[in-house]
Amino acid sequence: MNAFAFKVIDAINREGIGNEAWGLVEEVDDTVAYFGTREEIELKGQWAYVYADKNDFFGYIDKVEPTRVLHVEDCQLLLYKLD
């Protein structure tokens, strides 16, 4: 595990984010089909994701810059490339 991946997973853990709001994926061909995002992109490699409501405040995960931010209905999908 690289330092960035550790930092992301540690921040999610410290935040107490439940399994319903975050996860790990690998090689996603189409984010619209997989996550229901407005933007259609392909995710190569390993990624962590966090669903964040517009009004959410995260004391730890906000300190880690996401690799990409996509949009799902009325929330953001924060994406972190782990490899």
Buried (B, 14 or more C-beta within 10 A) or exposed (E): EEEBBEBBBEBBEEBEBEEEBBEBBEEBEEBEEEBEBEEEBEBEEBBBBBBBEEEBEBEBBBEBEBBBEBEBEEBBBBBBBBE
